Amino acid sequence: MDAQLVYIGLAAAFGLFMAWGIGANDVANAMATSVGSKALTIKQAILVAAIFEFAGAVLAGGEVTSTIRKGIVDADLLIGMEDGPRLLIYGMLAALLAAGTWLLIASRNGWPVSTTHSIVGAIVGFAAVGIGVDAVQWGKVGTIVMSWVVSPLTAGFIAYLIYRSVQKLILSQDDPLAKAKRYVPVYIFLAAFTITLVTILKGLSHVGLTISLRDSYILAIALAAAIALLGSYFISRIEADPKAEKKQHFVTVERVFGILMVVTACGMAFAHGSNDVANAIGPLAAVVSIATSGEIGAKSALPIWVLALGGGGIVVGLATFGRHVIATVGKKITQLTPSRGFAAELAAATTIVIASGTGMPISTTHTLVGAVLGVGMARGIEAIDLRVVARILVSWVVTIPAGAFLAIIFFFLFKTVLP
């Protein structure tokens, strides 16, 4: 009984640490374009994230994606072993602590890394030494490595096209405000449609609501049309400010896009909370299940405190440490305005929808960074700080090996010290 409490207590502490890391790194990503473009202040971004990330995590994060993330490891190999359940507990504790530690290091340095890849790397490291190299599905690891290239390129290309369309249809016209009032409701429809679809495809299945693909599209179109009409009403009331226009030509047009950025920030935060909370509470739920049942793979209801712990940790992480990554993605890669930030967020959301439909492994982080780069490219290569980009790419490559190395150290430590 004492050992059981120790395992659950450590899992809760490390799960909270990992959730904190997700908030400090991944959520900062989701909010970076809104803050970098000044559509939201840092305090407003934290408030939006607190409400929508927490809601996404608790309402839609319930069906924790298969504990050993995305089928990376064959846990059945442990079932026949006498120490199997205990080894898996040590492994999950090591994975949570390793991934959380790497996210702390990355967030401190302002590197936007993938929390999914951090936990995957940690689980691969534990499995290779704790179960055996054959237990790792190396093909799956290969597809994850491939996603380092595919997701940023896809998002970057889409962001480039979206921002070029904004330049052509609105910013280069004689009366940009009139054109913004005409075309921005169309962009609002596209943004609301893709973000609603992301939420339905990635979030609602966790609550036990299964909606057919056809109905998902109908629902997304209906909601997007309603949001576009509402947005159109607010936009029609924006008047030009001649004094401000003299200082900065597109200031009123950017105010129009600022309204749009608030919509995209809320949607992205909810979709992110529902999806990525599993990185923290998946291993935690596995430890709770094994510690209480004594068996590997025993099905048990997920306690609500586990979801609340994940959601709470994410919000605290963003509030305490998120500014470092927000500064990198929102300000240092390229200069963002609301229209550029919107193009990046819409491109990231579109890429996530494409990935959900095709089963392409994807990282929210890589997608958003790729989208910001695409917006920068639309203004020419000189608009991008290539040194910052190089540091980010190095941190992506290091993430899986770093997670694996730390997990191996912690696994042997727990094996020696714990009951």
KESEKOL-898916 format. One record per residue (C-alpha): chain; z, y, x. Coordinates in pm, 1 decimal, always signed. Layout:
N
{c->A&up->Z&north->Y&east->X}
...
***
This chain:
419
{c->A&up->+0.0&north->+0.0&east->+0.0}
{c->A&up->+86.5&north->+239.9&east->+285.8}
{c->A&up->-247.8&north->+170.6&east->+455.7}
{c->A&up->-428.4&north->+236.6&east->+125.9}
{c->A&up->-266.4&north->+581.4&east->+94.9}
{c->A&up->-345.7&north->+661.1&east->+460.2}
{c->A&up->-714.2&north->+571.1&east->+406.9}
{c->A&up->-747.0&north->+774.8&east->+85.0}
{c->A&up->-554.6&north->+1071.4&east->+234.2}
{c->A&up->-772.8&north->+1079.0&east->+547.0}
{c->A&up->-1090.9&north->+1034.8&east->+340.4}
{c->A&up->-988.9&north->+1328.4&east->+117.0}
{c->A&up->-914.2&north->+1548.3&east->+420.6}
{c->A&up->-1237.7&north->+1457.1&east->+602.8}
{c->A&up->-1439.7&north->+1480.8&east->+277.2}
{c->A&up->-1303.3&north->+1832.8&east->+225.1}
{c->A&up->-1392.0&north->+1917.5&east->+588.0}
{c->A&up->-1747.5&north->+1786.9&east->+535.4}
{c->A&up->-1781.2&north->+1979.9&east->+204.4}
{c->A&up->-1659.3&north->+2291.2&east->+388.4}
{c->A&up->-1935.8&north->+2230.7&east->+645.8}
{c->A&up->-2197.6&north->+2201.7&east->+369.2}
{c->A&up->-2081.5&north->+2537.2&east->+231.7}
{c->A&up->-2076.9&north->+2700.5&east->+573.7}
{c->A&up->-2424.8&north->+2575.7&east->+664.6}
{c->A&up->-2637.7&north->+2451.4&east->+375.3}
{c->A&up->-2522.7&north->+2686.0&east->+98.2}
{c->A&up->-2552.3&north->+2976.0&east->+337.9}
{c->A&up->-2918.8&north->+2871.8&east->+361.8}
{c->A&up->-2964.2&north->+2878.9&east->-14.6}
{c->A&up->-2813.8&north->+3230.6&east->-29.7}
{c->A&up->-2962.0&north->+3369.3&east->+295.4}
{c->A&up->-3288.0&north->+3501.4&east->+148.7}
{c->A&up->-3102.2&north->+3685.8&east->-132.0}
{c->A&up->-2856.2&north->+3844.8&east->+114.6}
{c->A&up->-3115.1&north->+3910.7&east->+386.1}
{c->A&up->-3342.5&north->+4089.2&east->+137.6}
{c->A&up->-3042.6&north->+4291.5&east->+4.6}
{c->A&up->-3101.7&north->+4160.4&east->-351.0}
{c->A&up->-2737.1&north->+4045.4&east->-339.3}
{c->A&up->-2446.5&north->+4159.3&east->-124.3}
{c->A&up->-2254.0&north->+3888.3&east->+64.1}
{c->A&up->-1968.3&north->+3915.7&east->-190.1}
{c->A&up->-2207.6&north->+3876.7&east->-485.0}
{c->A&up->-2373.2&north->+3577.4&east->-312.3}
{c->A&up->-2033.9&north->+3410.2&east->-266.3}
{c->A&up->-1955.5&north->+3469.9&east->-636.8}
{c->A&up->-2293.3&north->+3328.4&east->-750.8}
{c->A&up->-2249.7&north->+3028.8&east->-520.1}
{c->A&up->-1889.8&north->+2976.0&east->-630.0}
{c->A&up->-1997.0&north->+2950.4&east->-996.3}
{c->A&up->-2330.0&north->+2768.0&east->-968.4}
{c->A&up->-2266.0&north->+2542.4&east->-664.9}
{c->A&up->-1931.1&north->+2432.9&east->-811.3}
{c->A&up->-2088.7&north->+2379.4&east->-1155.2}
{c->A&up->-2374.6&north->+2181.0&east->-1000.8}
{c->A&up->-2136.7&north->+1967.7&east->-794.3}
{c->A&up->-1892.6&north->+1889.6&east->-1076.3}
{c->A&up->-2130.9&north->+1869.2&east->-1374.0}
{c->A&up->-2431.7&north->+1711.2&east->-1208.7}
{c->A&up->-2302.8&north->+1545.9&east->-889.8}
{c->A&up->-2128.8&north->+1258.4&east->-1065.8}
{c->A&up->-2353.8&north->+967.8&east->-984.0}
{c->A&up->-2302.6&north->+972.1&east->-610.1}
{c->A&up->-2624.1&north->+872.9&east->-444.1}
{c->A&up->-2593.7&north->+529.8&east->-290.1}
{c->A&up->-2289.6&north->+559.4&east->-67.7}
{c->A&up->-2458.2&north->+460.0&east->+250.6}
{c->A&up->-2707.2&north->+739.0&east->+224.3}
{c->A&up->-3058.5&north->+655.3&east->+111.0}
{c->A&up->-3036.6&north->+288.4&east->+208.2}
{c->A&up->-3005.2&north->+369.1&east->+579.1}
{c->A&up->-2764.5&north->+79.4&east->+642.2}
{c->A&up->-2742.0&north->-275.5&east->+506.1}
{c->A&up->-2372.5&north->-297.2&east->+410.2}
{c->A&up->-2415.5&north->-652.9&east->+278.4}
{c->A&up->-2385.4&north->-773.6&east->+638.8}
{c->A&up->-2014.3&north->-676.3&east->+623.7}
{c->A&up->-1938.7&north->-874.7&east->+306.7}
{c->A&up->-1899.7&north->-1208.8&east->+483.5}
{c->A&up->-1681.0&north->-1064.5&east->+759.9}
{c->A&up->-1303.0&north->-1093.2&east->+734.0}
{c->A&up->-1252.2&north->-733.8&east->+854.7}
{c->A&up->-1559.1&north->-608.5&east->+664.0}
{c->A&up->-1386.0&north->-373.7&east->+415.5}
{c->A&up->-1164.9&north->-222.9&east->+687.4}
{c->A&up->-1460.3&north->-170.9&east->+924.2}
{c->A&up->-1655.8&north->+4.5&east->+648.6}
{c->A&up->-1357.9&north->+233.1&east->+578.3}
{c->A&up->-1331.6&north->+320.2&east->+950.4}
{c->A&up->-1707.5&north->+379.8&east->+954.0}
{c->A&up->-1707.3&north->+611.8&east->+652.2}
{c->A&up->-1407.4&north->+808.3&east->+789.4}
{c->A&up->-1581.6&north->+839.0&east->+1126.8}
{c->A&up->-1907.2&north->+948.5&east->+959.1}
{c->A&up->-1734.8&north->+1221.6&east->+754.3}
{c->A&up->-1539.9&north->+1356.5&east->+1052.3}
{c->A&up->-1843.3&north->+1339.5&east->+1284.8}
{c->A&up->-2079.7&north->+1514.2&east->+1041.9}
{c->A&up->-1815.4&north->+1777.2&east->+957.8}
{c->A&up->-1753.5&north->+1843.4&east->+1329.2}
{c->A&up->-2125.9&north->+1885.5&east->+1401.7}
{c->A&up->-2162.5&north->+2122.6&east->+1103.5}
{c->A&up->-1868.5&north->+2328.1&east->+1236.4}
{c->A&up->-2037.2&north->+2357.0&east->+1578.5}
{c->A&up->-2377.9&north->+2440.2&east->+1423.9}
{c->A&up->-2237.1&north->+2692.1&east->+1174.1}
{c->A&up->-2034.2&north->+2867.6&east->+1445.7}
{c->A&up->-2357.8&north->+2919.1&east->+1641.4}
{c->A&up->-2554.5&north->+3021.0&east->+1331.0}
{c->A&up->-2786.4&north->+2716.7&east->+1349.4}
{c->A&up->-2919.7&north->+2611.5&east->+1007.5}
{c->A&up->-2911.8&north->+2229.3&east->+1033.5}
{c->A&up->-2952.0&north->+1959.6&east->+769.3}
{c->A&up->-2624.8&north->+1828.8&east->+624.6}
{c->A&up->-2810.6&north->+1520.1&east->+501.7}
{c->A&up->-2935.0&north->+1446.5&east->+853.2}
{c->A&up->-2584.7&north->+1508.1&east->+993.7}
{c->A&up->-2430.7&north->+1240.9&east->+769.6}
{c->A&up->-2729.2&north->+1005.8&east->+817.0}
{c->A&up->-2697.9&north->+1034.4&east->+1196.8}
{c->A&up->-2322.9&north->+968.1&east->+1174.3}
{c->A&up->-2371.4&north->+659.5&east->+955.0}
{c->A&up->-2645.3&north->+525.8&east->+1187.1}
{c->A&up->-2408.2&north->+567.4&east->+1485.3}
{c->A&up->-2120.9&north->+381.8&east->+1315.9}
{c->A&up->-2348.1&north->+105.1&east->+1182.8}
{c->A&up->-2512.6&north->+41.9&east->+1519.8}
{c->A&up->-2177.7&north->-21.2&east->+1696.4}
{c->A&up->-1963.8&north->-138.8&east->+1401.7}
{c->A&up->-2203.0&north->-380.4&east->+1229.6}
{c->A&up->-2495.1&north->-427.2&east->+1465.7}
{c->A&up->-2821.6&north->-253.0&east->+1553.0}
{c->A&up->-3007.7&north->-478.5&east->+1306.1}
{c->A&up->-2803.7&north->-332.3&east->+1017.7}
{c->A&up->-2981.6&north->+3.9&east->+1055.6}
{c->A&up->-3304.7&north->+43.6&east->+858.5}
{c->A&up->-3495.0&north->+208.2&east->+1144.6}
{c->A&up->-3806.1&north->+262.0&east->+928.1}
{c->A&up->-3601.1&north->+487.2&east->+698.9}
{c->A&up->-3471.9&north->+681.9&east->+1000.5}
{c->A&up->-3836.8&north->+724.0&east->+1108.2}
{c->A&up->-3935.5&north->+876.8&east->+772.0}
{c->A&up->-3644.5&north->+1120.7&east->+801.6}
{c->A&up->-3767.2&north->+1228.2&east->+1146.7}
{c->A&up->-4114.7&north->+1271.3&east->+993.4}
{c->A&up->-3967.0&north->+1505.3&east->+729.1}
{c->A&up->-3869.5&north->+1746.0&east->+1011.8}
{c->A&up->-4239.7&north->+1828.2&east->+1032.8}
{c->A&up->-4361.4&north->+1770.4&east->+674.8}
{c->A&up->-4108.9&north->+1972.2&east->+471.0}
{c->A&up->-4112.3&north->+2299.3&east->+673.8}
{c->A&up->-4493.8&north->+2289.5&east->+703.0}
{c->A&up->-4539.4&north->+2231.3&east->+327.4}
{c->A&up->-4291.7&north->+2507.0&east->+232.2}
{c->A&up->-4431.8&north->+2744.6&east->+496.7}
{c->A&up->-4788.6&north->+2699.6&east->+368.8}
{c->A&up->-4683.8&north->+2756.1&east->+3.6}
{c->A&up->-4470.3&north->+3062.5&east->+98.1}
{c->A&up->-4765.9&north->+3206.0&east->+293.4}
{c->A&up->-4994.3&north->+3170.7&east->-11.7}
{c->A&up->-4735.7&north->+3316.6&east->-254.3}
{c->A&up->-4663.3&north->+3620.6&east->-37.6}
{c->A&up->-5034.2&north->+3682.4&east->+28.1}
{c->A&up->-5085.8&north->+3683.4&east->-351.6}
{c->A&up->-4801.1&north->+3939.7&east->-387.3}
{c->A&up->-4965.4&north->+4156.7&east->-119.5}
{c->A&up->-5309.3&north->+4132.9&east->-283.2}
{c->A&up->-5209.6&north->+4167.8&east->-651.6}
{c->A&up->-4927.0&north->+4424.4&east->-617.5}
{c->A&up->-4843.8&north->+4577.5&east->-278.9}
{c->A&up->-5198.1&north->+4678.5&east->-177.1}
{c->A&up->-5290.5&north->+4828.3&east->-517.6}
{c->A&up->-5306.3&north->+5202.1&east->-596.7}
{c->A&up->-5028.3&north->+5177.1&east->-857.1}
{c->A&up->-4803.3&north->+4896.7&east->-730.4}
{c->A&up->-4528.7&north->+4953.0&east->-991.8}
{c->A&up->-4770.0&north->+4912.3&east->-1285.7}
{c->A&up->-4912.5&north->+4598.5&east->-1123.7}
{c->A&up->-4558.1&north->+4467.4&east->-1057.4}
{c->A&up->-4472.8&north->+4511.7&east->-1426.6}
{c->A&up->-4786.2&north->+4314.5&east->-1515.0}
{c->A&up->-4763.3&north->+4028.1&east->-1261.9}
{c->A&up->-4390.6&north->+3982.2&east->-1189.2}
{c->A&up->-4326.1&north->+3820.8&east->-1533.5}
{c->A&up->-4585.0&north->+3556.8&east->-1425.1}
{c->A&up->-4390.1&north->+3501.2&east->-1100.4}
{c->A&up->-4067.5&north->+3486.2&east->-1304.7}
{c->A&up->-4225.3&north->+3212.2&east->-1517.5}
{c->A&up->-4331.4&north->+3016.1&east->-1206.3}
{c->A&up->-3987.8&north->+3058.0&east->-1042.9}
{c->A&up->-3795.3&north->+2963.8&east->-1358.8}
{c->A&up->-4027.0&north->+2666.5&east->-1418.5}
{c->A&up->-3990.2&north->+2518.8&east->-1068.6}
{c->A&up->-3613.3&north->+2578.9&east->-1047.7}
{c->A&up->-3555.0&north->+2433.1&east->-1397.8}
{c->A&up->-3764.5&north->+2133.5&east->-1296.3}
{c->A&up->-3566.1&north->+2092.5&east->-970.7}
{c->A&up->-3243.7&north->+2098.8&east->-1173.3}
{c->A&up->-3370.1&north->+1846.4&east->-1430.4}
{c->A&up->-3522.3&north->+1607.6&east->-1175.5}
{c->A&up->-3241.6&north->+1625.3&east->-916.4}
{c->A&up->-2936.2&north->+1717.0&east->-1123.1}
{c->A&up->-2930.9&north->+1586.0&east->-1477.8}
{c->A&up->-2975.3&north->+1219.1&east->-1383.4}
{c->A&up->-2629.7&north->+1240.3&east->-1220.3}
{c->A&up->-2467.6&north->+1331.2&east->-1553.3}
{c->A&up->-2620.5&north->+1023.8&east->-1715.6}
{c->A&up->-2888.1&north->+1227.5&east->-1897.4}
{c->A&up->-3224.6&north->+1065.9&east->-1843.2}
{c->A&up->-3518.2&north->+1273.2&east->-1963.7}
{c->A&up->-3874.2&north->+1141.4&east->-1941.1}
{c->A&up->-4111.6&north->+1320.8&east->-1703.6}
{c->A&up->-4321.8&north->+1456.9&east->-1994.5}
{c->A&up->-4011.2&north->+1594.0&east->-2173.4}
{c->A&up->-3883.4&north->+1740.2&east->-1842.5}
{c->A&up->-4205.0&north->+1942.6&east->-1808.3}
{c->A&up->-4197.0&north->+2056.5&east->-2174.9}
{c->A&up->-3831.6&north->+2165.2&east->-2141.3}
{c->A&up->-3900.4&north->+2344.9&east->-1811.5}
{c->A&up->-4202.2&north->+2530.6&east->-1961.9}
{c->A&up->-4003.2&north->+2636.8&east->-2272.2}
{c->A&up->-3704.5&north->+2763.3&east->-2069.7}
{c->A&up->-3930.5&north->+2937.0&east->-1815.9}
{c->A&up->-4122.0&north->+3116.8&east->-2095.1}
{c->A&up->-3794.1&north->+3239.5&east->-2246.1}
{c->A&up->-3664.8&north->+3361.4&east->-1906.7}
{c->A&up->-4001.4&north->+3530.2&east->-1831.4}
{c->A&up->-3990.3&north->+3719.5&east->-2165.6}
{c->A&up->-3633.2&north->+3832.1&east->-2095.3}
{c->A&up->-3729.5&north->+3936.1&east->-1739.6}
{c->A&up->-4033.4&north->+4122.3&east->-1872.8}
{c->A&up->-3807.4&north->+4325.6&east->-2103.7}
{c->A&up->-3574.7&north->+4430.3&east->-1818.6}
{c->A&up->-3867.1&north->+4506.4&east->-1584.2}
{c->A&up->-4039.9&north->+4725.8&east->-1845.8}
{c->A&up->-3731.2&north->+4951.8&east->-1845.1}
{c->A&up->-3740.6&north->+5017.4&east->-1467.9}
{c->A&up->-3865.0&north->+5368.8&east->-1400.6}
{c->A&up->-4007.9&north->+5497.3&east->-1072.4}
{c->A&up->-3773.9&north->+5703.3&east->-854.3}
{c->A&up->-4001.3&north->+5964.8&east->-684.6}
{c->A&up->-3729.9&north->+6077.8&east->-438.2}
{c->A&up->-3662.3&north->+5720.7&east->-315.9}
{c->A&up->-4038.0&north->+5645.0&east->-315.5}
{c->A&up->-4093.7&north->+5922.7&east->-58.5}
{c->A&up->-3854.4&north->+5753.6&east->+183.8}
{c->A&up->-3977.6&north->+5400.1&east->+120.7}
{c->A&up->-4308.2&north->+5345.8&east->-57.7}
{c->A&up->-4231.7&north->+5018.3&east->-237.0}
{c->A&up->-3864.7&north->+5079.3&east->-321.3}
{c->A&up->-3909.9&north->+5056.8&east->-702.0}
{c->A&up->-4138.0&north->+4752.2&east->-677.4}
{c->A&up->-3876.2&north->+4580.4&east->-461.6}
{c->A&up->-3613.9&north->+4657.5&east->-731.0}
{c->A&up->-3833.2&north->+4457.4&east->-971.6}
{c->A&up->-3834.3&north->+4163.3&east->-729.0}
{c->A&up->-3458.7&north->+4209.4&east->-681.2}
{c->A&up->-3404.5&north->+4106.5&east->-1046.8}
{c->A&up->-3613.2&north->+3798.0&east->-978.1}
{c->A&up->-3410.7&north->+3706.9&east->-666.3}
{c->A&up->-3088.4&north->+3689.0&east->-869.4}
{c->A&up->-3252.5&north->+3432.3&east->-1104.1}
{c->A&up->-3379.2&north->+3219.4&east->-813.1}
{c->A&up->-3042.8&north->+3237.7&east->-629.4}
{c->A&up->-2852.3&north->+3102.4&east->-934.2}
{c->A&up->-3101.6&north->+2819.8&east->-989.7}
{c->A&up->-3117.2&north->+2716.6&east->-624.5}
{c->A&up->-2735.1&north->+2714.8&east->-600.8}
{c->A&up->-2699.6&north->+2483.7&east->-904.9}
{c->A&up->-2972.2&north->+2243.8&east->-787.5}
{c->A&up->-2826.0&north->+2239.9&east->-435.1}
{c->A&up->-2469.4&north->+2175.6&east->-557.0}
{c->A&up->-2578.6&north->+1883.4&east->-773.2}
{c->A&up->-2776.8&north->+1722.3&east->-493.1}
{c->A&up->-2600.8&north->+1786.9&east->-162.3}
{c->A&up->-2238.7&north->+1741.4&east->-270.8}
{c->A&up->-2314.3&north->+1367.8&east->-235.7}
{c->A&up->-2322.7&north->+1412.3&east->+144.0}
{c->A&up->-1948.1&north->+1484.4&east->+136.9}
{c->A&up->-1826.7&north->+1276.6&east->-157.0}
{c->A&up->-2047.7&north->+969.0&east->-108.3}
{c->A&up->-1853.3&north->+832.6&east->+189.7}
{c->A&up->-1526.2&north->+961.4&east->+35.2}
{c->A&up->-1598.4&north->+772.6&east->-288.6}
{c->A&up->-1676.3&north->+458.5&east->-85.1}
{c->A&up->-1339.6&north->+474.9&east->+93.1}
{c->A&up->-1151.6&north->+534.3&east->-236.2}
{c->A&up->-1335.9&north->+240.3&east->-398.4}
{c->A&up->-1278.1&north->-3.9&east->-107.6}
{c->A&up->-915.4&north->+105.3&east->-52.2}
{c->A&up->-825.6&north->+55.6&east->-421.2}
{c->A&up->-1026.3&north->-263.4&east->-486.7}
{c->A&up->-1024.4&north->-423.4&east->-140.1}
{c->A&up->-1391.8&north->-515.9&east->-185.4}
{c->A&up->-1721.9&north->-378.6&east->-58.3}
{c->A&up->-1959.7&north->-262.9&east->-329.3}
{c->A&up->-1709.3&north->-279.9&east->-615.4}
{c->A&up->-1821.7&north->-47.0&east->-894.5}
{c->A&up->-1557.1&north->+200.9&east->-1004.3}
{c->A&up->-1561.4&north->+529.4&east->-1195.1}
{c->A&up->-1570.1&north->+832.7&east->-970.7}
{c->A&up->-1243.9&north->+1028.0&east->-1009.0}
{c->A&up->-1300.6&north->+1391.6&east->-1114.5}
{c->A&up->-1075.9&north->+1513.3&east->-829.0}
{c->A&up->-1335.3&north->+1381.6&east->-583.2}
{c->A&up->-1607.4&north->+1599.7&east->-739.7}
{c->A&up->-1374.4&north->+1901.3&east->-762.0}
{c->A&up->-1275.6&north->+1855.7&east->-396.5}
{c->A&up->-1644.0&north->+1849.3&east->-298.7}
{c->A&up->-1728.9&north->+2157.0&east->-507.8}
{c->A&up->-1420.4&north->+2348.7&east->-390.7}
{c->A&up->-1482.9&north->+2269.0&east->-22.6}
{c->A&up->-1843.5&north->+2393.3&east->-50.0}
{c->A&up->-1734.7&north->+2729.6&east->-196.4}
{c->A&up->-1460.4&north->+2782.3&east->+67.0}
{c->A&up->-1706.6&north->+2695.4&east->+346.7}
{c->A&up->-1952.6&north->+2960.6&east->+232.8}
{c->A&up->-1680.3&north->+3223.6&east->+186.5}
{c->A&up->-1513.8&north->+3167.3&east->+525.7}
{c->A&up->-1797.1&north->+3078.8&east->+764.9}
{c->A&up->-2130.0&north->+3116.8&east->+583.6}
{c->A&up->-2206.1&north->+3461.2&east->+728.2}
{c->A&up->-2324.9&north->+3310.2&east->+1061.1}
{c->A&up->-2608.2&north->+3102.7&east->+911.6}
{c->A&up->-2689.0&north->+3370.1&east->+650.0}
{c->A&up->-2746.6&north->+3614.4&east->+940.6}
{c->A&up->-2985.3&north->+3371.6&east->+1115.0}
{c->A&up->-3200.1&north->+3272.5&east->+814.9}
{c->A&up->-3173.7&north->+3600.1&east->+621.9}
{c->A&up->-3218.1&north->+3851.3&east->+903.0}
{c->A&up->-3301.3&north->+3708.3&east->+1246.0}
{c->A&up->-3615.3&north->+3494.8&east->+1185.7}
{c->A&up->-3810.9&north->+3775.7&east->+1017.8}
{c->A&up->-3725.4&north->+4092.0&east->+821.6}
{c->A&up->-3692.5&north->+4009.6&east->+450.1}
{c->A&up->-3736.8&north->+4228.6&east->+142.5}
{c->A&up->-3683.9&north->+4104.8&east->-218.3}
{c->A&up->-4058.1&north->+4028.2&east->-256.3}
{c->A&up->-4062.1&north->+3827.4&east->+70.1}
{c->A&up->-3732.3&north->+3654.7&east->-8.8}
{c->A&up->-3864.6&north->+3561.4&east->-352.7}
{c->A&up->-4182.8&north->+3411.8&east->-202.9}
{c->A&up->-3967.1&north->+3201.7&east->+34.0}
{c->A&up->-3731.7&north->+3076.5&east->-239.3}
{c->A&up->-4013.9&north->+2993.9&east->-482.2}
{c->A&up->-4195.5&north->+2804.6&east->-205.1}
{c->A&up->-3878.3&north->+2610.3&east->-116.6}
{c->A&up->-3815.6&north->+2520.9&east->-483.0}
{c->A&up->-4180.3&north->+2413.3&east->-526.9}
{c->A&up->-4160.4&north->+2191.9&east->-216.8}
{c->A&up->-3841.1&north->+2028.9&east->-349.9}
{c->A&up->-4019.2&north->+1956.4&east->-683.5}
{c->A&up->-4315.6&north->+1802.1&east->-497.3}
{c->A&up->-4075.9&north->+1595.4&east->-284.0}
{c->A&up->-3880.3&north->+1474.1&east->-589.9}
{c->A&up->-4203.5&north->+1363.0&east->-753.1}
{c->A&up->-4348.5&north->+1187.8&east->-448.0}
{c->A&up->-4027.8&north->+1047.1&east->-295.6}
{c->A&up->-4084.6&north->+1240.9&east->+30.4}
{c->A&up->-3755.4&north->+1262.4&east->+224.6}
{c->A&up->-3663.2&north->+1627.6&east->+245.6}
{c->A&up->-3402.6&north->+1865.5&east->+379.3}
{c->A&up->-3322.6&north->+2183.1&east->+181.8}
{c->A&up->-3252.7&north->+2355.9&east->+513.7}
{c->A&up->-3581.3&north->+2264.5&east->+681.0}
{c->A&up->-3770.2&north->+2357.3&east->+363.8}
{c->A&up->-3615.7&north->+2704.0&east->+335.0}
{c->A&up->-3651.2&north->+2784.4&east->+706.4}
{c->A&up->-4017.2&north->+2675.0&east->+686.5}
{c->A&up->-4068.4&north->+2899.9&east->+383.1}
{c->A&up->-3914.7&north->+3201.6&east->+560.8}
{c->A&up->-4148.0&north->+3134.5&east->+856.7}
{c->A&up->-4446.5&north->+3118.2&east->+616.4}
{c->A&up->-4358.2&north->+3461.5&east->+474.9}
{c->A&up->-4329.5&north->+3595.9&east->+829.9}
{c->A&up->-4670.8&north->+3448.6&east->+919.2}
{c->A&up->-4828.9&north->+3632.8&east->+623.4}
{c->A&up->-4740.4&north->+3953.3&east->+812.5}
{c->A&up->-4859.5&north->+3821.8&east->+1150.4}
{c->A&up->-4694.9&north->+3616.6&east->+1428.0}
{c->A&up->-4535.8&north->+3933.0&east->+1576.5}
{c->A&up->-4316.7&north->+3961.4&east->+1260.8}
{c->A&up->-4131.4&north->+3641.4&east->+1364.8}
{c->A&up->-3861.4&north->+3614.5&east->+1635.1}
{c->A&up->-3987.5&north->+3305.2&east->+1816.3}
{c->A&up->-3671.5&north->+3268.8&east->+2030.0}
{c->A&up->-3459.3&north->+3225.4&east->+1716.3}
{c->A&up->-3711.6&north->+2971.0&east->+1581.5}
{c->A&up->-3700.0&north->+2774.1&east->+1909.3}
{c->A&up->-3317.1&north->+2753.3&east->+1894.4}
{c->A&up->-3334.0&north->+2632.4&east->+1533.0}
{c->A&up->-3589.5&north->+2359.7&east->+1619.4}
{c->A&up->-3371.7&north->+2232.8&east->+1906.0}
{c->A&up->-3068.1&north->+2214.9&east->+1673.8}
{c->A&up->-3273.1&north->+2008.9&east->+1422.1}
{c->A&up->-3374.9&north->+1756.0&east->+1686.1}
{c->A&up->-3016.9&north->+1726.0&east->+1817.8}
{c->A&up->-2855.1&north->+1677.7&east->+1471.7}
{c->A&up->-2905.2&north->+1300.9&east->+1421.7}
{c->A&up->-2812.0&north->+1199.4&east->+1782.1}
{c->A&up->-2511.5&north->+1438.5&east->+1777.1}
{c->A&up->-2386.6&north->+1292.2&east->+1447.3}
{c->A&up->-2434.5&north->+937.9&east->+1579.6}
{c->A&up->-2256.7&north->+1006.3&east->+1912.1}
{c->A&up->-1954.3&north->+1170.5&east->+1746.3}
{c->A&up->-1930.1&north->+892.5&east->+1484.7}
{c->A&up->-1923.3&north->+624.2&east->+1755.8}
{c->A&up->-1631.7&north->+800.7&east->+1931.5}
{c->A&up->-1436.1&north->+847.8&east->+1606.6}
{c->A&up->-1508.2&north->+491.2&east->+1490.4}
{c->A&up->-1352.3&north->+337.3&east->+1802.2}
{c->A&up->-1061.8&north->+584.0&east->+1780.3}
{c->A&up->-985.1&north->+485.0&east->+1417.1}
{c->A&up->-1026.2&north->+115.8&east->+1501.3}
{c->A&up->-758.4&north->+154.6&east->+1768.7}
{c->A&up->-515.1&north->+383.7&east->+1585.3}
{c->A&up->-533.7&north->+305.5&east->+1211.9}
{c->A&up->-363.6&north->+10.0&east->+1035.6}
***
